[in-house]
Amino acid sequence: MDEWVVVARPRGYDAYSVASMVFKPNTNTSIDIKLPIEAANWDSYSVELQLMNDAKNKVPSFNNISMITNSHSAKGFQLVAWNASGTSLSYRIAVTVHVFDAKQ
C-alpha cells in the first residue's frame, strides 16, 4: 500500500488508498499499513474500511469477514481481519484515514 491520495485539512489530513488482501480460511490475517505522512498525535483519528470486489465495486455484504485496526503508531497501523468461512477469500480494501494532529 504505497500509493495514497492525501488531502490536507486544518491541523491534520485525510488519506485514501486501496490494498489487496487474501483472507485465509478460519483464521486471522494481518497486514501493516504505513501512513503517507507521520501522525504526531493519534488521539483523534478514524480509519474506514470498505471491501471491494475485483471490479472495484463495493461489496454490500461480507458476513464472513470482520476487520479491526491494531498497533497504532505515528507511522501507521496494522489491519487484522478474521475470515469465518471455510474458503480463502480475496478482496480489495479501500482504506480511508482521517488524522487530526493536535501538535501541529
BAMI-341578 format. One record per residue: residue number from 1; residue in three letters; chain; x, y, z of N, C-alpha, C in turn. Coordinates in steps of 0.1 Angstrom, whole numbers, plus 5000, padded with zeros to 4 digits. Each point is the difference from the previous one (the first is absolute). Layout:
BEGIN
+-----+--------+--------+------+------+------+------+------+------+------+------+------+
! num ! residu ! chaine !  n_x !  n_y !  n_z ! ca_x ! ca_y ! ca_z !  c_x !  c_y !  c_z !
+-----+--------+--------+------+------+------+------+------+------+------+------+------+
! NUM !    ALA !      A !    X !    Y !    Z !    X !    Y !    Z !    X !    Y !    Z !
...
+-----+--------+--------+------+------+------+------+------+------+------+------+------+
END
This chain:
BEGIN
+-----+--------+--------+------+------+------+------+------+------+------+------+------+
! num ! residu ! chaine !  n_x !  n_y !  n_z ! ca_x ! ca_y ! ca_z !  c_x !  c_y !  c_z !
+-----+--------+--------+------+------+------+------+------+------+------+------+------+
!   1 !    MET !      A ! 5009 ! 4988 ! 5000 ! 4991 ! 5012 ! 5000 ! 5009 ! 5012 ! 5000 !
!   2 !    ASP !      A ! 5005 ! 5003 ! 4988 ! 5010 ! 5011 ! 4999 ! 4993 ! 5013 ! 4994 !
!   3 !    GLU !      A ! 4989 ! 4998 ! 4993 ! 4995 ! 5012 ! 4993 ! 4988 ! 5005 ! 5008 !
!   4 !    TRP !      A ! 5001 ! 5013 ! 5004 ! 4989 ! 5006 ! 5008 ! 4996 ! 5013 ! 4993 !
!   5 !    VAL !      A ! 4988 ! 5004 ! 5002 ! 4995 ! 5013 ! 4996 ! 4999 ! 5007 ! 5014 !
!   6 !    VAL !      A ! 5006 ! 5011 ! 5001 ! 5000 ! 5008 ! 5013 ! 4994 ! 5013 ! 4998 !
!   7 !    VAL !      A ! 4990 ! 5003 ! 5009 ! 4993 ! 5013 ! 5000 ! 5004 ! 5007 ! 5013 !
!   8 !    ALA !      A ! 5006 ! 5012 ! 4999 ! 5004 ! 5007 ! 5012 ! 4987 ! 5007 ! 5006 !
!   9 !    ARG !      A ! 4999 ! 4999 ! 5013 ! 4990 ! 5007 ! 5008 ! 5006 ! 5008 ! 5011 !
!  10 !    PRO !      A ! 4993 ! 5010 ! 5005 ! 5006 ! 5008 ! 5011 ! 5004 ! 4990 ! 5011 !
!  11 !    ARG !      A ! 5012 ! 5001 ! 5004 ! 5005 ! 4992 ! 5011 ! 4999 ! 4985 ! 4998 !
!  12 !    GLY !      A ! 5002 ! 4995 ! 4988 ! 4999 ! 4986 ! 4997 ! 4998 ! 4997 ! 4985 !
!  13 !    TYR !      A ! 4996 ! 4988 ! 4997 ! 4999 ! 4996 ! 4986 ! 4991 ! 4988 ! 4999 !
!  14 !    ASP !      A ! 4995 ! 4998 ! 4988 ! 4992 ! 4988 ! 4996 ! 5009 ! 4993 ! 4990 !
!  15 !    ALA !      A ! 5000 ! 4986 ! 5001 ! 5008 ! 4992 ! 4990 ! 4992 ! 4989 ! 4995 !
!  16 !    TYR !      A ! 5001 ! 4997 ! 4987 ! 4992 ! 4989 ! 4994 ! 5009 ! 4991 ! 4992 !
!  17 !    SER !      A ! 4998 ! 4987 ! 5001 ! 5008 ! 4990 ! 4993 ! 4992 ! 4987 ! 4998 !
!  18 !    VAL !      A ! 5005 ! 4991 ! 4992 ! 4994 ! 4987 ! 4998 ! 5010 ! 4989 ! 5001 !
!  19 !    ALA !      A ! 4997 ! 4990 ! 5008 ! 5009 ! 4989 ! 5001 ! 4993 ! 4987 ! 4996 !
!  20 !    SER !      A ! 5007 ! 4990 ! 4995 ! 4995 ! 4987 ! 4997 ! 5004 ! 4991 ! 5012 !
!  21 !    MET !      A ! 4990 ! 4991 ! 5003 ! 5003 ! 4991 ! 5012 ! 4993 ! 4987 ! 4997 !
!  22 !    VAL !      A ! 5007 ! 4989 ! 5003 ! 4995 ! 4987 ! 5000 ! 4997 ! 4995 ! 5014 !
!  23 !    PHE !      A ! 4988 ! 4997 ! 5003 ! 4996 ! 4996 ! 5014 ! 5000 ! 4985 ! 5000 !
!  24 !    LYS !      A ! 5009 ! 4994 ! 5008 ! 5001 ! 4986 ! 5002 ! 4988 ! 4995 ! 5008 !
!  25 !    PRO !      A ! 4996 ! 4987 ! 4997 ! 4987 ! 4995 ! 5006 ! 5002 ! 4997 ! 5015 !
!  26 !    ASN !      A ! 4989 ! 5004 ! 5007 ! 4999 ! 4997 ! 5015 ! 5012 ! 5005 ! 5008 !
!  27 !    THR !      A ! 5006 ! 5012 ! 4997 ! 5011 ! 5005 ! 5007 ! 5001 ! 5015 ! 4999 !
!  28 !    ASN !      A ! 5009 ! 5006 ! 5007 ! 5003 ! 5014 ! 4999 ! 5011 ! 5002 ! 4989 !
!  29 !    THR !      A ! 4999 ! 5011 ! 4993 ! 5010 ! 5004 ! 4990 ! 5003 ! 5015 ! 5003 !
!  30 !    SER !      A ! 5012 ! 5004 ! 5000 ! 5004 ! 5014 ! 5003 ! 5009 ! 5006 ! 4989 !
!  31 !    ILE !      A ! 4999 ! 5013 ! 4998 ! 5010 ! 5007 ! 4992 ! 5003 ! 5013 ! 5007 !
!  32 !    ASP !      A ! 5012 ! 5005 ! 4999 ! 5005 ! 5012 ! 5005 ! 4997 ! 5011 ! 4990 !
!  33 !    ILE !      A ! 4994 ! 5011 ! 5004 ! 4997 ! 5011 ! 4992 ! 5008 ! 5012 ! 5004 !
!  34 !    LYS !      A ! 5009 ! 5005 ! 4992 ! 5009 ! 5011 ! 5003 ! 4993 ! 5013 ! 4995 !
!  35 !    LEU !      A ! 4999 ! 5010 ! 5009 ! 4993 ! 5012 ! 4996 ! 5009 ! 5008 ! 4990 !
!  36 !    PRO !      A ! 4994 ! 5008 ! 4992 ! 5008 ! 5008 ! 4990 ! 5007 ! 5012 ! 5007 !
!  37 !    ILE !      A ! 4995 ! 5005 ! 5011 ! 5005 ! 5011 ! 5008 ! 4999 ! 4995 ! 5015 !
!  38 !    GLU !      A ! 5011 ! 5002 ! 5007 ! 4999 ! 4996 ! 5015 ! 4990 ! 5008 ! 5007 !
!  39 !    ALA !      A ! 4993 ! 4994 ! 5009 ! 4991 ! 5007 ! 5009 ! 5005 ! 5001 ! 5014 !
!  40 !    ALA !      A ! 5003 ! 5012 ! 5004 ! 5006 ! 5002 ! 5013 ! 4991 ! 4997 ! 5011 !
!  41 !    ASN !      A ! 4987 ! 5001 ! 4998 ! 4990 ! 4998 ! 5011 ! 4989 ! 4991 ! 4994 !
!  42 !    TRP !      A ! 4999 ! 4988 ! 5006 ! 4989 ! 4991 ! 4996 ! 4988 ! 5001 ! 5009 !
!  43 !    ASP !      A ! 4999 ! 5011 ! 5008 ! 4989 ! 5001 ! 5009 ! 4986 ! 5002 ! 4992 !
!  44 !    SER !      A ! 5001 ! 5006 ! 4989 ! 4988 ! 5002 ! 4992 ! 5003 ! 4995 ! 4986 !
!  45 !    TYR !      A ! 4994 ! 4989 ! 4996 ! 5002 ! 4994 ! 4987 ! 4988 ! 4990 ! 4998 !
!  46 !    SER !      A ! 4998 ! 4997 ! 4988 ! 4991 ! 4989 ! 4997 ! 5005 ! 4993 ! 4987 !
!  47 !    VAL !      A ! 4997 ! 4987 ! 5000 ! 5003 ! 4992 ! 4988 ! 4987 ! 4994 ! 4995 !
!  48 !    GLU !      A ! 4997 ! 5002 ! 4987 ! 4988 ! 4994 ! 4994 ! 5005 ! 4989 ! 4990 !
!  49 !    LEU !      A ! 4994 ! 4988 ! 5001 ! 5004 ! 4989 ! 4991 ! 4988 ! 4996 ! 4992 !
!  50 !    GLN !      A ! 5002 ! 4998 ! 4987 ! 4989 ! 4995 ! 4991 ! 5005 ! 4989 ! 4991 !
!  51 !    LEU !      A ! 4994 ! 4989 ! 5000 ! 5004 ! 4989 ! 4991 ! 4995 ! 5003 ! 4986 !
!  52 !    MET !      A ! 5008 ! 4996 ! 4990 ! 4995 ! 5002 ! 4986 ! 5004 ! 4987 ! 4993 !
!  53 !    ASN !      A ! 4992 ! 4997 ! 4989 ! 5004 ! 4988 ! 4992 ! 5010 ! 5004 ! 4989 !
!  54 !    ASP !      A ! 5004 ! 4991 ! 4992 ! 5010 ! 5004 ! 4990 ! 4996 ! 5010 ! 4990 !
!  55 !    ALA !      A ! 4987 ! 5002 ! 4998 ! 4995 ! 5010 ! 4991 ! 4999 ! 5014 ! 5007 !
!  56 !    LYS !      A ! 5005 ! 5000 ! 5012 ! 5001 ! 5013 ! 5009 ! 4986 ! 5004 ! 5004 !
!  57 !    ASN !      A ! 4990 ! 4991 ! 5000 ! 4987 ! 5003 ! 5006 ! 5000 ! 4997 ! 5015 !
!  58 !    LYS !      A ! 4993 ! 5008 ! 5007 ! 4999 ! 4997 ! 5015 ! 4993 ! 4987 ! 5002 !
!  59 !    VAL !      A ! 5004 ! 4993 ! 5010 ! 4994 ! 4987 ! 5003 ! 4989 ! 5003 ! 5010 !
!  60 !    PRO !      A ! 4988 ! 4998 ! 4997 ! 4989 ! 5004 ! 5009 ! 4999 ! 4992 ! 5013 !
!  61 !    SER !      A ! 5004 ! 4987 ! 4999 ! 4999 ! 4992 ! 5012 ! 5013 ! 4991 ! 5001 !
!  62 !    PHE !      A ! 5006 ! 5000 ! 5011 ! 5012 ! 4992 ! 5002 ! 4999 ! 4994 ! 5014 !
!  63 !    ASN !      A ! 4990 ! 4991 ! 5002 ! 4997 ! 4995 ! 5013 ! 5012 ! 4991 ! 5006 !
!  64 !    ASN !      A ! 5008 ! 4994 ! 4991 ! 5010 ! 4992 ! 5004 ! 5013 ! 5007 ! 5004 !
!  65 !    ILE !      A ! 5001 ! 5013 ! 4997 ! 5012 ! 5008 ! 5002 ! 4997 ! 5011 ! 5011 !
!  66 !    SER !      A ! 5009 ! 5000 ! 5010 ! 4999 ! 5011 ! 5009 ! 5014 ! 5006 ! 5001 !
!  67 !    MET !      A ! 5001 ! 5014 ! 5000 ! 5013 ! 5007 ! 5000 ! 5001 ! 5009 ! 5011 !
!  68 !    ILE !      A ! 5012 ! 5001 ! 5006 ! 5003 ! 5010 ! 5010 ! 5014 ! 5006 ! 4997 !
!  69 !    THR !      A ! 5002 ! 5012 ! 5006 ! 5014 ! 5006 ! 4999 ! 5006 ! 4998 ! 5014 !
!  70 !    ASN !      A ! 5014 ! 4998 ! 5000 ! 5007 ! 4997 ! 5011 ! 5014 ! 5006 ! 5000 !
!  71 !    SER !      A ! 5007 ! 5001 ! 5011 ! 5014 ! 5004 ! 5001 ! 5003 ! 5013 ! 4993 !
!  72 !    HIS !      A ! 4993 ! 5011 ! 5004 ! 5001 ! 5013 ! 4994 ! 5013 ! 5006 ! 5005 !
!  73 !    SER !      A ! 5007 ! 5007 ! 4991 ! 5012 ! 5008 ! 5003 ! 5000 ! 5012 ! 4991 !
!  74 !    ALA !      A ! 5009 ! 5009 ! 5002 ! 5001 ! 5012 ! 4991 ! 5002 ! 4997 ! 4986 !
!  75 !    LYS !      A ! 5005 ! 4988 ! 4997 ! 5004 ! 4996 ! 4986 ! 4989 ! 4992 ! 4993 !
!  76 !    GLY !      A ! 4991 ! 4994 ! 5008 ! 4989 ! 4992 ! 4994 ! 4993 ! 4991 ! 5009 !
!  77 !    PHE !      A ! 4994 ! 4989 ! 4995 ! 4992 ! 4991 ! 5008 ! 4999 ! 4987 ! 4994 !
!  78 !    GLN !      A ! 4995 ! 4990 ! 5007 ! 4998 ! 4987 ! 4995 ! 4985 ! 4997 ! 4997 !
!  79 !    LEU !      A ! 4997 ! 4994 ! 4989 ! 4987 ! 4996 ! 4997 ! 4999 ! 4985 ! 5002 !
!  80 !    VAL !      A ! 4990 ! 4996 ! 5009 ! 4998 ! 4986 ! 5003 ! 4986 ! 4996 ! 4995 !
!  81 !    ALA !      A ! 5000 ! 4989 ! 4993 ! 4987 ! 4995 ! 4995 ! 4998 ! 4986 ! 5004 !
!  82 !    TRP !      A ! 4987 ! 4996 ! 5003 ! 4997 ! 4987 ! 5004 ! 4990 ! 4995 ! 4989 !
!  83 !    ASN !      A ! 5004 ! 4988 ! 4994 ! 4991 ! 4994 ! 4990 ! 4994 ! 4988 ! 5006 !
!  84 !    ALA !      A ! 4987 ! 5000 ! 5002 ! 4992 ! 4990 ! 5007 ! 4996 ! 4989 ! 4990 !
!  85 !    SER !      A ! 5002 ! 5002 ! 4987 ! 4996 ! 4989 ! 4990 ! 5011 ! 4990 ! 4999 !
!  86 !    GLY !      A ! 4997 ! 4989 ! 4994 ! 5009 ! 4989 ! 4999 ! 5008 ! 5001 ! 4987 !
!  87 !    THR !      A ! 4999 ! 5011 ! 4992 ! 5007 ! 5001 ! 4988 ! 5008 ! 5013 ! 5000 !
!  88 !    SER !      A ! 5011 ! 5000 ! 4992 ! 5008 ! 5012 ! 4999 ! 4992 ! 5011 ! 4992 !
!  89 !    LEU !      A ! 5000 ! 5012 ! 5004 ! 4993 ! 5011 ! 4994 ! 5010 ! 5011 ! 4996 !
!  90 !    SER !      A ! 4999 ! 5006 ! 4988 ! 5009 ! 5010 ! 4996 ! 4991 ! 5013 ! 4997 !
!  91 !    TYR !      A ! 5004 ! 5011 ! 5006 ! 4993 ! 5013 ! 4998 ! 5010 ! 5011 ! 4999 !
!  92 !    ARG !      A ! 4995 ! 5011 ! 4994 ! 5008 ! 5013 ! 5002 ! 4993 ! 5007 ! 5012 !
!  93 !    ILE !      A ! 5008 ! 5008 ! 5006 ! 4995 ! 5007 ! 5012 ! 5003 ! 5015 ! 4998 !
!  94 !    ALA !      A ! 4990 ! 5008 ! 4999 ! 5001 ! 5015 ! 5000 ! 5003 ! 5004 ! 5014 !
!  95 !    VAL !      A ! 5011 ! 5007 ! 5002 ! 5004 ! 5005 ! 5013 ! 4999 ! 5015 ! 5000 !
!  96 !    THR !      A ! 4992 ! 5006 ! 5009 ! 5000 ! 5014 ! 5002 ! 5004 ! 5004 ! 5014 !
!  97 !    VAL !      A ! 5010 ! 5008 ! 5002 ! 5005 ! 5004 ! 5013 ! 4998 ! 5015 ! 5002 !
!  98 !    HIS !      A ! 4994 ! 5004 ! 5011 ! 4998 ! 5014 ! 5003 ! 5008 ! 5002 ! 5013 !
!  99 !    VAL !      A ! 5010 ! 5009 ! 4999 ! 5009 ! 5003 ! 5011 ! 4999 ! 5015 ! 5004 !
! 100 !    PHE !      A ! 4997 ! 5002 ! 5013 ! 5001 ! 5013 ! 5005 ! 5012 ! 5001 ! 5009 !
! 101 !    ASP !      A ! 5009 ! 5009 ! 4996 ! 5013 ! 5000 ! 5007 ! 5000 ! 5013 ! 5009 !
! 102 !    ALA !      A ! 4998 ! 4998 ! 5013 ! 4999 ! 5010 ! 5010 ! 5013 ! 5008 ! 5002 !
! 103 !    LYS !      A ! 5011 ! 4993 ! 4996 ! 5013 ! 5006 ! 5003 ! 5005 ! 5009 ! 4989 !
! 104 !    GLN !      A ! 4992 ! 5001 ! 4989 ! 5005 ! 5009 ! 4989 ! 4998 ! 5014 ! 5003 !
+-----+--------+--------+------+------+------+------+------+------+------+------+------+
END
